[in-house]
Structure formats: structure tokens, C-alpha cells
Amino acid sequence: MDKKVHLIAIGGSAMHNMALALAEKGFVVTGSDDEINEPSNSRLKNAGLLPEKIGWYPEKISANLDAVILGMHAREDNPELLKAKELGVKIYSYPEYIYEATKDKTRIVIGGSHGKTTITAMILHVMKHVGVETDFMVGAQLDGFSTMVKFSEDAKYAVIEGDEYLASPIDRRPKFHLYHPNIAIISGIAWDHINVFPTFENYVDQFRKFIQLIEPKGHLIYCREDAVLRDLCESTSSEELVKLSYGIPEHTIKDGLTSIILNGHDYPLLVFGKHNLMNLEAARIACNGIGISDEIFYTAIQSFKGAAKRLELVYKAPGFNFYKDFAHSPSKLRATTDAVKQQFPNRKVIACMELHTFSSLTEEFLLQYSGSMNLADEAIVYFNPQTIEHKKLKPITTDQVIKCFNRADLMVFTSSSELKDYLKQKNHQNSVLLMMSSGNFDGLDFSSLAKELSL
């Protein structure tokens, strides 16, 4: 008999992909949400999984359900959740369910404050290239993969992006504490999610716990370039834990093209930047752990274009490149700007970032941004005062942002239309435009902007 599963908050990025994956596996899938935006709406509709009506309907919950999967978007007093509790239906957070579905497989879990999605995508790209079947969960839509989640009966492996944010409204554990990896990767530690982890020490503790939850005789792959992470991993003692560190591999940059060098052979890449090279090393070592050689890995990775919004090329013309990137925290801004500057040393780099997340819009955390955009030739910050009001945070000012970023010539905009007009009037010849945000600059269409830029 087919399993019957109901998803509360089915419209979320990870949740709607889980719904698609379960339906593909043959489960009977239902769901609810109070808001379903694109692309979730269309994808659920095309699969026949879009709820008939928006909202929460306790009558959808019955004792014959095998499981309810709870998304982070729902509240503790959600009427469907309360009904499931009343009936004694098994309730999972989505990370709990991912573990349940993959507990008999070799789990490769990628954690860290930055680079998780890219490393996960690199591993999946190589495994697909060499024909190794795997289950997976990744935080972005990838070329060549129809969903961000996949479950199967036959795959021996599961590749899981391990987010450190909370599992669900009723489970306050970080998601990556629930996966119990056989092979664990930590890419770096840079304080984030301060609304949940109020001190840096508290944030670091989550990674210490993650290491402790690696399965016996498991592997820990970590970036030795990160001093905090290196000290944490080296101070963790376990006779059964195999530790493998990585740094920046041997490479060359010539005419805007980065190549890996192995045994005197060049492997040209479509991605670039020190952080991407380190991400690549993490992925390589993980693939070594499942029997994929360096030569096969580097051959396969040459066709990797990157994950969505991770130094993604929006537009290219002679003497001009336009990239968008997910970077929003101080360490990510530095790494991404540095990557572009290293790749295009003779071009003017115009870096623009949006203060969008809860952390980045708080008065205390703003101080962490000091010097984070100094590598750019021109630096621009955008924020929307209404977003701050909506998040019920203390207002911030333009002068305050300039002071916190510690850059006197910093340009600050609070209107996306004014920002667009400013970028359009500039001469972008012999330059690189870098737009960085976990949001979308309040609906700024990058494709149309690229066409309108004066070259």
C-alpha cells in the first residue's frame, strides 16, 4: 500500500521539492500552506500537488496518514499540526524525514557558514557524470537535476546540504544535527543567524556538536584555511574519527580562465575564486571517499557551471561581466569580491550588496561588516527601511551603514529604482558588476537591467 504523507507548509523551497520527490517515489502526497509563490506554485500544480485552497485545514489530517512533515514556515499553533498531535500521527521536521529516508545509506553531509550549496552541487555533478546513483537534498536548483530532493530505494549514498538553522517550529535543533553523517564536510565558520545563536561561541558550539554526531569510523573533511574551524577540528579527539583537511589547490589564472594543475596536466574550470577552489577540494576529498579518483573528479568538474546565484554569470559583453551571488554575510562579501578581483585584476569591480537577512539588519551585527567591501573599486549597499520595519527591528540610517562598513566613499541606496537608475547611467566598459544578496533587491530584474546598462 502506498504511503500517505501530508506536508504542512508545502510551498517552501525545500518542502515543495520534498513533495515532488515523494510523489515521484510513489507516495500519496497532500499539503497545505497560507502562501505559495513561484516557482513552487507552478511546479506543484504541474505535478498535481497544489492545494485546492490556500490556508490551513485540520480536516486534511486523519489517522490513516503515515506521516506529517512540518516546514519551518508553520507556527507552533498551526491547526493542522495540533490536529496531527491530537490524533497521534507521526510528525517529522523535513531534516528528520531526510534522515529517516536515508538512514541505511552512506550519508555525505556538507556543513559550514558558506559554500555548502556549491560543494553539494559539485559532488552531485561529479557523481552524475560518472554514473553513481545517490539520494540528495541541496539548497538550490541545479542544472541537470529536476528537483532539489531525491529519494530512492537503490542508491547506496545520500548527499545532504547541512544547514545550521533550526529544524522546525517545534524542534529547535539545527538541521545538520539530525543527519548523522558518515562523511562530514565543514567549509568554514563565520557567525550567522544571530537571532538564534546570540554569541559567536554559541554558534561555534553547533559545529562542535555536529562533529560529535559523525557516525563511528566516519570522516571529517575541513578547511584548514579557517583558523577557528582548524582549531575546533584539531581539538576534537576521537580515535575512530578520520580527519582530512584541505586548502587552496595548485592552479593558474590566465586570460580570465582558472585551471587546476594535477601531475603537470591542466584542467580548465568554468568557476573561479579561492573559495570555489577550496569548495572544489572539499568535494574532491568526499568523492575520493566513495572511490572516485582525482583524475576522474577533475575531468568531470570541468563542466560544472556553479549553483544558482553562486557567482552566477548574468550577462557578458566585450570588456564587461555581470554576476549575481548569494553573498550577504561579511565573510562572504570579502570572499566573493576577492574572487572577482583576482579573476579580473585589470578591470574595475563595482560591488553592490543588499542588507536583507535578520542578522544583517540588526544594529549590533552591522559592526561585523567593517572593511568587508574594501576590495571593490566601488562599493554600494542597498537596504529597504520597510523590510526593517516588517522584521520589527530598530531602524538604521545611511550614515550608520557607512560608518559600520568603515568605507567613506560607500554609496548607500534605500530605493531599488534609484539604485537601478544609478547603475544605468554609469559607463561599464572594462568593468565587472557584482550584485550580492540573499534577496532580490526588492524585485530588481537583473536580466532586464543587464540589457539596459550603457556599454
C-alpha positions as CSV (number, residue, x, y, z in Angstrom):
1,M,0.0,0.0,0.0
2,D,1.3,3.5,-0.9
3,K,2.5,5.6,2.0
4,K,0.3,8.7,2.7
5,V,2.2,11.8,3.7
6,H,0.9,15.4,4.4
7,L,3.2,18.4,4.2
8,I,2.4,21.4,6.4
9,A,3.9,24.5,4.6
10,I,4.3,22.6,1.3
11,G,5.1,25.9,-0.5
12,G,8.6,26.3,0.9
13,S,11.7,25.9,-1.3
14,A,12.8,22.6,0.4
15,M,9.3,21.5,1.2
16,H,7.8,21.6,-2.2
17,N,10.9,19.8,-3.6
18,M,10.3,17.1,-0.9
19,A,6.7,16.8,-2.0
20,L,7.8,16.3,-5.6
21,A,10.4,13.7,-4.6
22,L,7.9,11.7,-2.5
23,A,5.3,11.8,-5.3
24,E,7.9,10.6,-7.7
25,K,8.7,7.7,-5.4
26,G,5.0,6.7,-5.5
27,F,3.7,8.2,-2.2
28,V,0.3,9.7,-1.9
29,V,1.2,13.4,-1.1
30,T,-1.0,16.2,0.1
31,G,-0.2,19.5,1.6
32,S,-1.2,23.0,2.8
33,D,0.2,26.5,3.1
34,D,-1.0,30.0,3.7
35,E,1.2,31.3,0.8
36,I,2.7,29.6,-2.2
37,N,4.8,31.7,-4.5
38,E,6.7,30.9,-7.7
39,P,8.3,28.6,-8.7
40,S,6.7,26.4,-6.1
41,N,3.2,27.2,-7.3
42,S,3.7,26.1,-10.9
43,R,5.9,23.1,-10.0
44,L,3.3,21.8,-7.5
45,K,0.5,22.4,-10.0
46,N,2.2,20.6,-12.8
47,A,2.7,17.6,-10.5
48,G,-0.9,17.7,-9.4
49,L,0.1,18.5,-5.8
50,L,-1.0,22.2,-5.5
51,P,-3.6,22.5,-2.7
52,E,-7.1,23.5,-4.0
53,K,-7.3,26.3,-1.5
54,I,-4.7,28.4,0.3
55,G,-4.8,28.1,4.1
56,W,-4.8,25.5,6.9
57,Y,-7.5,22.9,7.0
58,P,-7.4,20.5,10.0
59,E,-9.8,18.2,8.2
60,K,-7.0,17.2,5.9
61,I,-5.3,15.4,8.8
62,S,-6.6,11.9,9.5
63,A,-5.4,8.9,11.4
64,N,-4.7,7.0,8.2
65,L,-1.8,9.3,7.4
66,D,1.6,7.6,7.7
67,A,3.4,10.8,8.5
68,V,3.1,14.6,8.6
69,I,6.2,16.6,7.6
70,L,6.4,20.1,9.2
71,G,8.0,23.0,7.4
72,M,9.8,25.8,9.2
73,H,7.3,28.4,7.9
74,A,4.5,26.9,10.0
75,R,3.8,28.1,13.6
76,E,3.6,26.0,16.8
77,D,-0.2,26.7,17.0
78,N,-0.8,25.6,13.4
79,P,-4.3,24.0,13.4
80,E,-3.2,21.1,11.2
81,L,-0.2,20.4,13.5
82,L,-2.4,20.5,16.5
83,K,-4.8,18.0,14.8
84,A,-1.9,15.7,14.0
85,K,-0.8,15.8,17.6
86,E,-4.3,15.1,18.8
87,L,-4.6,12.0,16.5
88,G,-1.1,10.7,17.3
89,V,0.1,10.9,13.7
90,K,3.9,10.7,13.4
91,I,5.3,14.2,12.9
92,Y,8.7,14.9,11.3
93,S,10.6,18.0,10.6
94,Y,11.9,17.8,7.0
95,P,15.5,17.2,8.2
96,E,14.2,14.4,10.4
97,Y,12.4,12.9,7.5
98,I,15.5,13.1,5.3
99,Y,17.4,11.1,7.9
100,E,14.6,8.6,8.2
101,A,14.6,8.1,4.4
102,T,18.5,7.8,4.2
103,K,19.4,6.1,7.5
104,D,20.5,2.9,5.7
105,K,22.7,4.8,3.2
106,T,26.2,6.3,3.3
107,R,25.4,10.0,4.1
108,I,27.7,12.8,2.9
109,V,26.7,15.9,4.8
110,I,28.0,19.3,3.9
111,G,28.0,21.9,6.7
112,G,29.6,25.4,7.1
113,S,28.7,29.0,7.2
114,H,29.4,29.4,3.4
115,G,29.9,27.2,0.4
116,K,27.5,24.4,1.4
117,T,25.3,24.6,-1.7
118,T,28.3,24.8,-4.1
119,I,30.2,21.9,-2.5
120,T,27.0,19.8,-2.5
121,A,26.4,20.7,-6.2
122,M,29.9,19.8,-7.1
123,I,29.7,16.4,-5.5
124,L,26.3,15.7,-7.2
125,H,27.7,16.9,-10.6
126,V,30.6,14.5,-10.4
127,M,28.6,11.6,-9.2
128,K,26.1,12.1,-12.0
129,H,29.0,12.4,-14.5
130,V,30.5,9.1,-13.5
131,G,27.1,7.3,-13.1
132,V,27.0,6.9,-9.3
133,E,23.3,6.9,-8.1
134,T,22.6,8.9,-5.0
135,D,19.7,10.4,-3.0
136,F,20.2,14.1,-2.2
137,M,19.0,17.3,-0.7
138,V,20.5,20.6,-1.9
139,G,19.6,24.2,-1.3
140,A,19.4,25.4,-4.9
141,Q,18.0,24.2,-8.3
142,L,20.9,22.6,-10.2
143,D,21.4,22.2,-13.9
144,G,20.7,18.6,-14.9
145,F,18.5,17.9,-11.8
146,S,14.7,18.1,-11.9
147,T,14.3,18.6,-8.1
148,M,16.4,19.7,-5.1
149,V,15.4,16.5,-3.2
150,K,15.6,12.9,-4.4
151,F,14.7,9.6,-2.6
152,S,15.2,6.1,-4.0
153,E,15.3,2.5,-2.9
154,D,18.5,1.5,-4.7
155,A,21.1,4.3,-4.2
156,K,23.8,3.5,-1.7
157,Y,24.6,7.2,-1.0
158,A,22.8,10.3,0.2
159,V,24.4,13.8,-0.3
160,I,22.8,16.3,2.0
161,E,23.4,20.1,2.4
162,G,23.6,20.6,6.2
163,D,22.1,23.9,7.2
164,E,22.7,25.1,10.8
165,Y,19.3,26.8,11.1
166,L,16.5,25.4,13.2
167,A,14.8,22.2,12.1
168,S,11.1,23.2,12.7
169,P,8.9,25.4,14.9
170,I,8.7,22.5,17.4
171,D,12.3,21.3,17.1
172,R,14.9,23.9,17.9
173,R,17.9,21.8,17.0
174,P,20.0,22.9,14.0
175,K,19.1,20.9,10.9
176,F,22.6,19.4,10.4
177,H,22.5,17.8,13.9
178,L,19.8,15.4,12.6
179,Y,21.7,13.8,9.7
180,H,24.5,11.8,11.5
181,P,27.0,11.8,8.6
182,N,29.4,9.1,7.6
183,I,31.4,11.7,5.7
184,A,31.1,15.2,7.1
185,I,32.4,18.4,5.4
186,I,32.7,21.8,7.2
187,S,33.7,24.6,4.9
188,G,34.2,27.4,7.4
189,I,32.7,29.1,10.4
190,A,31.5,32.8,10.3
191,W,28.9,33.9,12.8
192,D,25.4,34.0,11.3
193,H,21.7,33.6,12.4
194,I,22.3,35.8,15.5
195,N,18.6,35.8,16.3
196,V,19.0,32.1,17.1
197,F,22.7,32.0,18.2
198,P,23.2,35.2,20.1
199,T,27.0,34.8,20.6
200,F,29.8,33.6,18.4
201,E,30.7,31.0,21.0
202,N,27.2,29.6,20.9
203,Y,27.3,29.5,17.1
204,V,30.7,27.6,17.1
205,D,29.2,25.1,19.6
206,Q,26.7,24.0,16.9
207,F,29.6,22.8,14.8
208,R,31.3,21.1,17.7
209,K,28.1,19.2,18.3
210,F,27.9,18.4,14.5
211,I,31.4,16.8,14.7
212,Q,30.3,14.8,17.7
213,L,27.4,13.4,15.8
214,I,29.5,11.9,13.0
215,E,29.0,8.2,12.8
216,P,31.7,5.9,14.3
217,K,34.7,5.5,11.9
218,G,33.4,8.4,9.9
219,H,35.4,11.0,8.0
220,L,35.6,14.8,8.9
221,I,36.8,17.0,5.9
222,Y,37.5,20.5,6.9
223,C,39.1,23.7,5.6
224,R,42.4,24.4,7.3
225,E,42.5,28.0,5.9
226,D,39.8,28.9,8.5
227,A,41.6,29.3,11.8
228,V,38.5,29.0,14.0
229,L,37.5,25.8,12.2
230,R,41.0,24.4,12.2
231,D,41.4,24.9,16.0
232,L,37.9,23.3,16.5
233,C,38.7,20.2,14.4
234,E,42.2,19.7,15.7
235,S,41.0,20.0,19.3
236,T,38.3,17.3,18.8
237,S,39.7,14.0,19.9
238,S,38.3,10.7,18.7
239,E,40.2,7.6,17.9
240,E,37.6,6.5,15.4
241,L,37.3,9.8,13.5
242,V,39.4,10.2,10.3
243,K,40.3,13.9,9.8
244,L,41.2,15.2,6.4
245,S,42.0,18.9,5.8
246,Y,42.1,20.9,2.6
247,G,43.3,24.3,1.4
248,I,43.7,26.0,-2.0
249,P,44.9,23.6,-4.7
250,E,47.6,24.3,-7.2
251,H,46.1,26.4,-10.0
252,T,46.7,29.1,-12.6
253,I,44.7,32.1,-13.8
254,K,45.3,33.1,-17.4
255,D,43.1,35.4,-19.6
256,G,40.2,35.2,-17.1
257,L,40.3,31.4,-17.0
258,T,41.2,29.3,-13.9
259,S,42.7,25.9,-14.3
260,I,43.6,23.2,-11.8
261,I,47.0,21.6,-12.1
262,L,47.5,17.9,-11.4
263,N,50.6,15.9,-12.3
264,G,51.5,18.5,-14.9
265,H,48.1,18.4,-16.6
266,D,45.8,21.5,-16.7
267,Y,42.0,21.1,-16.0
268,P,40.3,24.4,-17.0
269,L,37.3,25.3,-14.9
270,L,34.1,27.3,-15.5
271,V,34.1,28.6,-11.9
272,F,36.7,30.7,-10.2
273,G,37.8,32.3,-6.9
274,K,39.7,31.0,-3.9
275,H,36.6,30.0,-2.1
276,N,35.4,28.0,-5.1
277,L,38.8,26.3,-5.4
278,M,38.5,25.3,-1.7
279,N,34.9,24.2,-2.2
280,L,36.2,22.0,-5.1
281,E,38.9,20.5,-2.8
282,A,36.3,19.6,-0.2
283,A,34.2,17.9,-2.9
284,R,37.2,16.1,-4.3
285,I,38.1,14.5,-1.0
286,A,34.5,13.5,-0.4
287,C,34.4,11.9,-3.8
288,N,37.7,10.1,-3.0
289,G,35.9,8.6,0.0
290,I,33.4,6.8,-2.3
291,G,36.1,5.6,-4.8
292,I,36.3,8.4,-7.3
293,S,39.9,9.2,-8.3
294,D,41.4,12.7,-8.6
295,E,41.8,12.4,-12.4
296,I,38.1,11.3,-12.8
297,F,37.0,14.1,-10.4
298,Y,38.9,16.9,-12.2
299,T,37.8,15.7,-15.6
300,A,34.1,15.7,-14.5
301,I,34.3,19.1,-12.6
302,Q,35.4,20.9,-15.8
303,S,31.8,21.1,-17.0
304,F,30.5,22.4,-13.6
305,K,28.9,25.8,-14.1
306,G,28.1,26.6,-10.5
307,A,25.0,26.6,-8.4
308,A,22.3,29.2,-8.9
309,K,23.2,32.6,-7.5
310,R,26.7,31.5,-6.6
311,L,28.8,33.8,-8.8
312,E,26.3,33.1,-11.5
313,L,27.0,34.9,-14.8
314,V,24.0,37.1,-15.7
315,Y,25.4,38.8,-18.7
316,K,28.7,39.1,-20.6
317,A,29.9,41.5,-23.3
318,P,33.3,42.5,-24.5
319,G,35.0,44.2,-21.5
320,F,32.0,43.7,-19.2
321,N,30.8,40.8,-16.9
322,F,27.7,40.9,-14.7
323,Y,27.5,38.4,-11.8
324,K,24.9,37.7,-9.1
325,D,25.8,36.0,-5.9
326,F,24.1,34.8,-2.7
327,A,26.8,36.5,-0.6
328,H,25.3,38.6,2.3
329,S,27.4,38.0,5.4
330,P,30.7,39.8,6.0
331,S,33.0,36.8,5.2
332,K,31.0,36.0,2.1
333,L,31.3,39.6,0.8
334,R,35.1,39.5,1.3
335,A,35.5,36.1,-0.4
336,T,33.2,36.9,-3.4
337,T,34.7,40.3,-4.0
338,D,38.2,38.9,-3.7
339,A,37.4,36.1,-6.2
340,V,36.2,38.6,-8.8
341,K,39.1,40.9,-8.2
342,Q,41.6,38.0,-8.6
343,Q,39.9,36.8,-11.7
344,F,39.7,40.2,-13.4
345,P,42.7,42.2,-12.0
346,N,42.7,44.8,-14.7
347,R,39.0,45.6,-14.5
348,K,37.0,48.0,-12.3
349,V,34.9,45.9,-9.8
350,I,31.6,47.5,-8.8
351,A,30.2,45.5,-5.9
352,C,26.7,46.0,-4.7
353,M,25.1,44.2,-1.7
354,E,21.7,44.2,-0.1
355,L,21.2,44.1,3.6
356,H,18.3,41.7,3.7
357,T,18.6,39.0,6.4
358,F,17.5,39.4,10.0
359,S,21.2,39.4,11.2
360,S,22.4,41.9,8.6
361,L,19.7,44.4,9.5
362,T,20.5,44.5,13.3
363,E,22.4,47.3,14.8
364,E,24.8,45.0,16.6
365,F,25.7,42.8,13.7
366,L,26.2,45.7,11.3
367,L,29.6,46.3,13.0
368,Q,30.8,43.0,11.7
369,Y,30.8,44.4,8.1
370,S,33.8,46.7,8.8
371,G,36.1,46.5,5.8
372,S,34.1,43.7,4.1
373,M,33.8,45.6,0.8
374,N,37.1,47.3,0.7
375,L,38.4,45.1,-2.1
376,A,35.9,46.5,-4.5
377,D,36.8,49.6,-6.6
378,E,33.4,50.9,-6.0
379,A,31.1,49.7,-3.2
380,I,27.3,50.1,-2.9
381,V,24.9,49.0,-0.2
382,Y,21.1,48.8,-0.5
383,F,18.5,48.3,2.2
384,N,14.8,48.8,2.4
385,P,13.6,50.6,5.6
386,Q,10.2,48.9,5.2
387,T,11.9,45.5,5.4
388,I,13.4,46.5,8.7
389,E,10.0,47.7,10.0
390,H,8.4,44.4,8.8
391,K,11.0,42.4,10.8
392,K,10.3,44.7,13.8
393,L,13.9,45.8,14.1
394,K,15.3,49.1,15.2
395,P,15.7,51.5,12.2
396,I,19.2,52.0,10.7
397,T,20.4,55.1,8.9
398,T,22.6,55.7,5.8
399,D,25.3,57.3,7.9
400,Q,25.2,54.4,10.3
401,V,25.8,51.9,7.4
402,I,28.7,54.0,6.0
403,K,30.3,54.1,9.5
404,C,29.8,50.3,10.1
405,F,31.3,49.3,6.7
406,N,34.2,51.7,7.5
407,R,34.4,53.0,4.0
408,A,34.0,56.7,3.5
409,D,33.1,56.5,-0.2
410,L,30.4,53.8,0.2
411,M,27.3,54.6,-1.8
412,V,24.0,53.7,0.1
413,F,20.6,53.4,-1.5
414,T,17.2,52.8,0.0
415,S,15.2,52.8,-3.2
416,S,15.7,50.0,-5.8
417,S,14.6,52.2,-8.6
418,E,17.2,54.9,-7.7
419,L,19.8,52.2,-7.5
420,K,18.8,50.9,-10.9
421,D,19.0,54.4,-12.4
422,Y,22.4,55.0,-10.8
423,L,23.8,51.7,-12.3
424,K,22.3,52.5,-15.8
425,Q,24.0,55.9,-16.0
426,K,27.5,54.5,-15.4
427,N,30.0,53.5,-18.0
428,H,30.6,49.8,-17.5
429,Q,33.3,49.4,-20.1
430,N,36.2,47.3,-18.7
431,S,34.4,46.5,-15.5
432,V,32.7,43.8,-13.5
433,L,29.3,44.4,-11.8
434,L,28.7,42.1,-8.8
435,M,25.2,42.1,-7.2
436,M,25.1,40.2,-3.9
437,S,22.1,39.3,-1.8
438,S,20.0,36.5,-0.3
439,G,17.0,38.5,-1.5
440,N,16.4,40.2,-4.8
441,F,16.9,44.0,-4.2
442,D,13.1,44.3,-3.9
443,G,12.3,42.8,-7.3
444,L,15.1,44.2,-9.4
445,D,15.2,42.2,-12.6
446,F,18.8,41.5,-13.3
447,S,18.3,40.3,-16.9
448,S,16.5,43.4,-18.0
449,L,19.0,45.6,-16.0
450,A,21.8,43.9,-17.9
451,K,20.3,44.8,-21.3
452,E,19.7,48.5,-20.2
453,L,23.3,49.1,-18.9
454,S,25.2,51.6,-21.1
455,L,28.2,50.0,-22.6
